[in-house]
Amino acid sequence: MAARSSTAHIEHLSKDKKLLRLLETVEPYKLKKRKNICLRLCASIMSQQLSTRVAEVIFKRFLELYGSEEPTPQQIIDTPFDKLRAIGLSNAKVNYVQNVAKYLLEHNADDKKLNKMSDEEVIAFLTPIKGVGRWTVEMLLMFTLGREDVFAADDLGIQQAMAKVYKLDIADKKGLREKMLKISAKWAPYRTYACFYLWKYKDTK
């Protein structure tokens, strides 16, 4: 899916006056497509429940196992369990990372194949992998496949930012989700950009 003009999303999202205040304080966001979906998915798993800084350190150690080059799925599968544990991954995350590599290899799922799928098709295809949930695939859709209209309703940062901006009760989980989905529906087809601005807002507060 080709990205639209760089200003179209700003014009559309500016109709939401509360979101407009965020847009006015943050540099315009540009979506990028990245290669090596297997590696990006593994990196997302490694970063789960970790600070950005710690996640970056572990990912750097991971690449160093392969001479600082991006490994193929087969190389990840062939890497001894203890070697992956030694870079700071938990037992579960080692299994999840290798699950990803095995699944993509077995299904001949290269970048080209996933790029042809719709957002929901990608989610349905990848979430059967143990260790890969909807949030993980949503991050892949946004930051690797460059999809413009993804809304990460289960992301804690998005929840916290929207609770502040729209005066929502973050303790009421069900009510919060319903209100978030209702508000975000107005942002379509540029919900990925809205998420970016909400994350940036949270980081500055």
C-alpha positions, 0 to 999 in steps of 0.5 A: 500500500503506497503512502499518501502525501506527507501532509494529508494525514496532518490535515485530516488529524487536525480536525480533532482539536485535541489531537491538533494541539499535539500535532503542533508540538511534534515534528511531522512523522514519516512512515518507513518500510523496512526489510527483513520482517523475521528480524523485526518481529524477533526484535519486537518480541525481545523488546516486550516489557523492557525499557527502550534502552535495555531492548536496544542493548539486547538487540545489539548483542543479538546482532553481534552473534552474527557478526553484526549482520542481519541473520536469516531465519535459518541462522536464528534457528541454528543458534544454540539456546544457551547462546541466545540466553547469554545475551539477556533473553529469558527462556520464553523469549528464546523459544518465541524468537526461534518459533518466529524463525521456524514458522516463517521458514516453514510457511515461505513467508518472506517480505514480499508475501507479507507485504501483499497481505491486508493488515488483518490478514497479517495479524491472522497469519502471524498470531498463531505463533506462540509468543506473538500477540496482536500488539506485536503484529500491530507494531510490525505493521506500523514500523516495518510494513509502513501501514498508515491505519493501525490503531494499537488499542492495547498499548499502555502508552496509547492508553495513558496518552489518550486518558490524559488528552481526552480526560478518560478514566484509565481505571475503567478498562472496558469503558476506556477501550470503547471510548478509545475505539470511538475516538480513533475511528475518526482518525481513519485512514491515518491512525498509525500517525495518530498513535505516533503523536500520542507516543511522543506526547507521552514521552514529553510529559 
